[in-house]
Amino acid sequence: MRRWTKAAQLDIFDLDKVIIPCHQGMHWTLAVINIKEKRIEYYDSYHGEDEGLREALFKYVQDEHKNDWENKRGGAELPDPDGWDVHWSCDKATIPLQTNGFDCGVFMTSNAEAAGVVGRLFEIQEEQMVEMRHCMISELVNKRLRVATPLTVQVALDSECTTCISSSPLFQPYSSSPLF
């Protein structure tokens, strides 16, 4: 990630959050470096943990502070590293649970949208994954994102998603396949 921030001339300490999709072999999870709250968050729809990732992300935060590309901090160590909550500060009871083997990407993108835009997780359920996929297709086909609010996610399918999907040549009606 260091190469990305340097190439983009981006200082993560100018941000509130850094949102990181994580591919864990056959499963997608989400990590969030919450700069503003000094916290590393982890969202896994299987309610798993990854201690190595937590350690790597905190080391990344420390390295970014010390080795900033603009040299604003003069190579200084991260102040008050003990003030960071690096023990996966998320309550598993608040993370939506996945019970199948194919919705992790939808859970991950929904959690990323919620953590980044709204600031809290949506109360999505596995039964809503088909509708969430439809809205994702709508966003891609229309080349614009919906404004995410808990209310828009709780609504099954709004007319905009339905219209876009039904008129798109890219969309095939939903079957039992997990691809759509």
Sequence and secondary structure as in RCSB ss.txt:
>XXXX:A:sequence
MRRWTKAAQLDIFDLDKVIIPCHQGMHWTLAVINIKEKRIEYYDSYHGEDEGLREALFKYVQDEHKNDWENKRGG
AELPDPDGWDVHWSCDKATIPLQTNGFDCGVFMTSNAEAAGVVGRLFEIQEEQMVEMRHCMISELVNKRLRVATP
LTVQVALDSECTTCISSSPLFQPYSSSPLF
>XXXX:A:secstr
 HHHHHHTT  GGGSSEEEEEEE SS EEEEEEETTTTEEEEE TT    HHHHHHHHHHHHHHHHT TT SSTT
   S GGGSB S    GGGS    SSS HHHHHHHHHHIIIIISS     GGGHHHHHHHHHHHHHHTS     H
HHHHSS  HHHHHHHHH TT     S TT 
